[in-house]
Amino acid sequence: MELYTMNKEGIIFAEWDSTLSIPFKAYYELKNEGYREDELVFLCVFHTYLHAG
């Protein structure tokens, strides 16, 4: 799996791992609780990235 991160001003606030082979597996973790309110947006971004191909 490859580690992907989302950060703002150098501070990582979310990360995920994913496989692009069958069976697809994904792991998501919110690293900064200050962004909990925006978590659904991050999950949508990760989902779009994983299924864009």
DONULUM-368463 format. One record per residue (C-alpha): residue number from 1; residue in three letters; z, y, x. Coordinates in steps of 0.05 Angstrom, whole numbers, padded with zeros to 5 digits. Example, Ala and Ser with C-alpha at 12.3 -4.5 7.8 and 13.67 -1.06 7.14 Angstrom:
<site><nr>1</nr><rest>ALA</rest><w>00156</w><v>-00090</v><u>00246</u></site>
<site><nr>2</nr><rest>SER</rest><w>00143</w><v>-00021</v><u>00273</u></site>
end
This chain:
<site><nr>1</nr><rest>MET</rest><w>00000</w><v>00000</v><u>00000</u></site>
<site><nr>2</nr><rest>GLU</rest><w>-00013</w><v>00071</v><u>00022</u></site>
<site><nr>3</nr><rest>LEU</rest><w>00041</w><v>00125</v><u>00013</u></site>
<site><nr>4</nr><rest>TYR</rest><w>00020</w><v>00189</v><u>-00022</u></site>
<site><nr>5</nr><rest>THR</rest><w>00063</w><v>00251</v><u>-00030</u></site>
<site><nr>6</nr><rest>MET</rest><w>00065</w><v>00315</v><u>-00069</u></site>
<site><nr>7</nr><rest>ASN</rest><w>00099</w><v>00374</v><u>-00035</u></site>
<site><nr>8</nr><rest>LYS</rest><w>00110</w><v>00448</v><u>-00043</u></site>
<site><nr>9</nr><rest>GLU</rest><w>00123</w><v>00492</v><u>00018</u></site>
<site><nr>10</nr><rest>GLY</rest><w>00134</w><v>00430</v><u>00060</u></site>
<site><nr>11</nr><rest>ILE</rest><w>00186</w><v>00399</v><u>00015</u></site>
<site><nr>12</nr><rest>ILE</rest><w>00166</w><v>00331</v><u>-00014</u></site>
<site><nr>13</nr><rest>PHE</rest><w>00184</w><v>00327</v><u>-00088</u></site>
<site><nr>14</nr><rest>ALA</rest><w>00148</w><v>00263</v><u>-00108</u></site>
<site><nr>15</nr><rest>GLU</rest><w>00115</w><v>00203</v><u>-00075</u></site>
<site><nr>16</nr><rest>TRP</rest><w>00080</w><v>00140</v><u>-00096</u></site>
<site><nr>17</nr><rest>ASP</rest><w>00049</w><v>00077</v><u>-00067</u></site>
<site><nr>18</nr><rest>SER</rest><w>-00011</w><v>00042</v><u>-00098</u></site>
<site><nr>19</nr><rest>THR</rest><w>-00058</w><v>-00015</v><u>-00087</u></site>
<site><nr>20</nr><rest>LEU</rest><w>-00131</w><v>-00009</v><u>-00106</u></site>
<site><nr>21</nr><rest>SER</rest><w>-00142</w><v>-00083</v><u>-00111</u></site>
<site><nr>22</nr><rest>ILE</rest><w>-00128</w><v>-00130</v><u>-00169</u></site>
<site><nr>23</nr><rest>PRO</rest><w>-00073</w><v>-00137</v><u>-00190</u></site>
<site><nr>24</nr><rest>PHE</rest><w>-00061</w><v>-00062</v><u>-00189</u></site>
<site><nr>25</nr><rest>LYS</rest><w>00009</w><v>-00042</v><u>-00170</u></site>
<site><nr>26</nr><rest>ALA</rest><w>00040</w><v>00028</v><u>-00167</u></site>
<site><nr>27</nr><rest>TYR</rest><w>00108</w><v>00054</v><u>-00147</u></site>
<site><nr>28</nr><rest>TYR</rest><w>00129</w><v>00125</v><u>-00164</u></site>
<site><nr>29</nr><rest>GLU</rest><w>00192</w><v>00162</v><u>-00144</u></site>
<site><nr>30</nr><rest>LEU</rest><w>00215</w><v>00233</v><u>-00158</u></site>
<site><nr>31</nr><rest>LYS</rest><w>00248</w><v>00256</v><u>-00094</u></site>
<site><nr>32</nr><rest>ASN</rest><w>00275</w><v>00323</v><u>-00118</u></site>
<site><nr>33</nr><rest>GLU</rest><w>00312</w><v>00326</v><u>-00184</u></site>
<site><nr>34</nr><rest>GLY</rest><w>00296</w><v>00400</v><u>-00190</u></site>
<site><nr>35</nr><rest>TYR</rest><w>00226</w><v>00378</v><u>-00212</u></site>
<site><nr>36</nr><rest>ARG</rest><w>00249</w><v>00330</v><u>-00266</u></site>
<site><nr>37</nr><rest>GLU</rest><w>00222</w><v>00376</v><u>-00321</u></site>
<site><nr>38</nr><rest>ASP</rest><w>00152</w><v>00369</v><u>-00292</u></site>
<site><nr>39</nr><rest>GLU</rest><w>00154</w><v>00294</v><u>-00280</u></site>
<site><nr>40</nr><rest>LEU</rest><w>00105</w><v>00277</v><u>-00336</u></site>
<site><nr>41</nr><rest>VAL</rest><w>00053</w><v>00323</v><u>-00304</u></site>
<site><nr>42</nr><rest>PHE</rest><w>00062</w><v>00287</v><u>-00237</u></site>
<site><nr>43</nr><rest>LEU</rest><w>00054</w><v>00219</v><u>-00270</u></site>
<site><nr>44</nr><rest>CYS</rest><w>-00010</w><v>00243</v><u>-00303</u></site>
<site><nr>45</nr><rest>VAL</rest><w>-00037</w><v>00267</v><u>-00236</u></site>
<site><nr>46</nr><rest>PHE</rest><w>-00021</w><v>00200</v><u>-00203</u></site>
<site><nr>47</nr><rest>HIS</rest><w>-00052</w><v>00161</v><u>-00260</u></site>
<site><nr>48</nr><rest>THR</rest><w>-00115</w><v>00203</v><u>-00259</u></site>
<site><nr>49</nr><rest>TYR</rest><w>-00122</w><v>00193</v><u>-00184</u></site>
<site><nr>50</nr><rest>LEU</rest><w>-00112</w><v>00118</v><u>-00188</u></site>
<site><nr>51</nr><rest>HIS</rest><w>-00162</w><v>00109</v><u>-00245</u></site>
<site><nr>52</nr><rest>ALA</rest><w>-00214</w><v>00161</v><u>-00226</u></site>
<site><nr>53</nr><rest>GLY</rest><w>-00259</w><v>00110</v><u>-00192</u></site>
end
